[in-house]
Amino acid sequence: MPIPAKTDLDKAALLRESWLADLPDDVIAEAAACGSLRLYADSELVHARGDACDGFYTIASGSVRFTRATADGHTTTIAVMERPNWFGEISMFDGLPRTHDGHASGPSILLFHARTDFNRLLMRHPAIYERFARMLALRLRATFDLVEEAAVAPLAQRLARRLLELAQLQPSAMSAAVIPRGREVPLTQEELGHLLGKSRQSIAKQLRLWEHDGLIQTNYGRVFIEDPAAITAIAYPEGRRRRPAPSAAATVIPASATDPAMPLKDIS
């Protein structure tokens, strides 16, 4: 069970850089006041697929890994999200159970808004509804792209797109937040294979080619994108890139906000 986090973390500052960016200070202060910070240990369950919706989460520190079991018993990682990402809104809006398992990846602190508090914020501040409508529309577009590319795109293109999304260099169907700098993808080659419906050997062969060309580095179950521009050219050869909507529904985080010198992405 998560425990209340004893920290001086600024909840208002977190909300200001995530799903309440650019909204008035009084809205942010109200949301900060009704949210509680929870501490999760490494690998601790945040919520399970099929759980009833109890609230909405914003990542304050650490990260959360979202997975789903496949028909053959494998666990597929769908996304790994860090601050200032948020998750849980699908179940908040449709009232249906959670769609994925979510586990803390390393010690993590989450800002939790109970369903009653979240709904009260929506009722009192309709601008938040517009914020989430834009975000969900972006993710629907991304989902259509996923369906299309699964049918026609070659492996190299599909893998490049997933790496950019998992590294938070491009928005995805799961996460609209984007951090425009090189990032690690904390997935093994086997996990990437499950995600794309391909064998580990096929993924390893493509990654070796890119590593030989200096585009990526692989190390202990992680892929680091050394040349985001080159990977982007492979992912979007026609020059079309998914772009976040012009609101905090698709937050673009400046590199200065996420550099290692400073404090440390939808899933329902």
N, C-alpha and C positions, 0 to 999 in steps of 0.2 A: 504493500500500500504506500502511495506517496505520502510524504510528510510536509507540513508547512515549511516553507523555506525561510530561514532567518537570514535576511540580507537587506542591505540598504539600496538595493537595485531600484532605480527610478522607473516606476511603472508608466508614468505619463510620458517619459522620454521614449520608452519602448513603443508605446501606442502611436506616438507622433511619427515614428519612422516606419510603422507597419500599416495596419488597415485603417487607422484614423488620420493618416498623414493629410495635412492641409485643412483639416476641419478645425472649427473654433476651439480655443483653449478650454472653454467651459464644458464642451462635449468630452474632450479628452480627460479633463479632471473628473468628470462624473464616471466615465468608464474606468478610470484608474481606481477610483474609490470603491467600486463594487467588485473589482477583480482580486483574486487571491493568488499568491505565488506558491507553487508546489515543487518540491524537490524529488527527482526520480534518480534512482541508482542505475548504473549501466545495465542494459538489457531488461530493465523493469517495464512491465506492460503498462502502457497508457490507456489503451482501450483495445478490445478484440473485435474482429469481424463478427457482426451479429448482435453486438451490445446495443442496448437502448441508448439513445442520445441523452447525455446528462449535461453537456455544456460545450463550450467553444474554447480553443486553446491558441495562445500566442507564444512562440518560442523566445524565451528571454536569454538563455545561454545553453550551450551544448547542442545536441541535435536529436532528431527523431527519425527512426527508420520505419518505413511503411512496407508491409509485406502481405502476400496472399499465397495460400497453399494451392498448388496446381493439382490436376486430376491424378498425376502419377506420384503425388506425395512430396514433391519438391516445394521448397519455399522460395517464392520469387520476390525480390526486392523491387518495389515500384518507384520509390523515391526516398531520398534522404534530405531532410530539411533542417535548416539552421535559423538562427535569429536573422531577420525579424519576421520570418514566415509565420503563418497562422494556418489552422486546420480545424475541420469539424463543421463547417457551415452547411454542407449538403444535408446532413441529418438534422441540423437546426431548422432548415427551411422545409424539408419534406416530411419530417417526423419519422422517417424510416430508420432501421438499424445502421450501425457503422458498416462501411464497405470494406475496410482493411484492418489488419492488425497494426498497431503502432507501438513500438518499443523505444525507450531511451537508448541512444547510442553514445555511451559515455555518461557521466553524471550530468544531469540536465535540469534546468529550472524552467517551468512553464507558467505563464500567467493564465489562470482559469477563470472563465466567466460562466456561472451557472446559467442554465437555460432560461430561467425566469428573469435573471438580470439582463441577459443578452436581449431577450424579447422586449423588455422594458426600454432598453436603449433604442431599439429599432422604432418603437412606438413614439418615443419622445423626440427622436431625431431622424426624420425620414431621409435625410441625405445619406445616412448609412445604407439604406436600402439601395439607393442608386449605386453606391460604391460596390456593393456585392453583386448587383445585377450586371455591371460592367465586367467584373471579374469572372462570373459564371459564364457570361457570353464568350469571353476570351477562351476559357477552358473548353467550351463546346466547340469552338472553331478548331482548337488544337486536337480535340478528339476526332473530328472529321478528317484532319490531316493524318492522324495515326492510322485510321481505317484505310485511307487512300494509299499511303506509302507501304502499308503491310502487303497490299495487293500488287504493287507495281515497282516499288523502289528496290534497287540492288542492296546487298548486305552492307557494303561500305557506306552508302548514304544513310541507311537506317541506323547503323552503329554510330556514325558521326553525329547524327541528330540526338540520339539518346545520351551520348557523352556530353554534348553541349548542355542539354537539359539537366542532367544529373549534376553537372558541375555548376549549374545555375548561371550559365552564360547566355541561355535562351529560355524564354518562358515555355512551359509545358502544360499538358492537360492536368497535371497534378499541382504545379506550382507556378504562380504568376510572378513571383519575385525574382529579380535578375541582379546578379553581382558581376559587373563587367570587368573581370580580370581572371587570369588563369586559376583554376581550382582543381583539386583532386576529386576523383570519383571513387568512393570507397566500396567498390564492388569487385568481386572476383570474376575471372573470365567465365566460370560456370554460371554465376548469377547473371552476367550479361547475356549469356547464351539462353538461359531460361526466359529472360525478359524479351528477347527477340525471336524466340522459337527456333533457335539454331544450336548446333552442337558447340561444345567448348572448344573443340579443335578448329572449327571455322572462325570463331572469335579470336582465338590465339593467333591464327595465321594472319588475319587482317591487322591485329595489333602489332605483330612483329614487323610487318611491312612499314607501318607508320612509325614505329620506334626506330627502325633503320634509317628512315628519312628525317628523323629529328622532330617529328610532330608531337610525339607523346613520350612519356616514360612510364614503365610498369614496375611495380615493386610491392611485394607482399599483399596481393589482393587489392591493389589500388592502381588507378590510372591517373597520371597527371598530364594535363593538356599543356604542352610546351608552346605550341603555335596555334592559338585559337583562330586566327585568320585563315590558316590553311585548312583546319578542320571544318570551319564554317563554309569554305568554298566547296568542300566535298559534300557537306550536308545539304547545301542549297546551291547546286550548280547553276540554276537558272537565275540566281541573284535574289530570289524571294526569301525573306526571313520572317519568322513570326515576330511580331512586335507587340509589346504590352499596350493595353488601352491607356489613354491619357489620363490616368487617375491612380490613386494609391491601390486600386484593385489590381494593378500590375506594377508594383513598386520597383523602380530602378534605384538600386543602392549605390551611391558613389563609392569608388574604390577606397577613398580615405576613411569611410565609415567601417570598413571591414579589414583593414590592414592588420597584420599581427601585432603592431604596436598599440592597437586599441582593443577594447572588449570585443570578446567575440563580437519554405518555401511552402489542387485542393484534395484533401483527403477528408472523408467524413468520419 
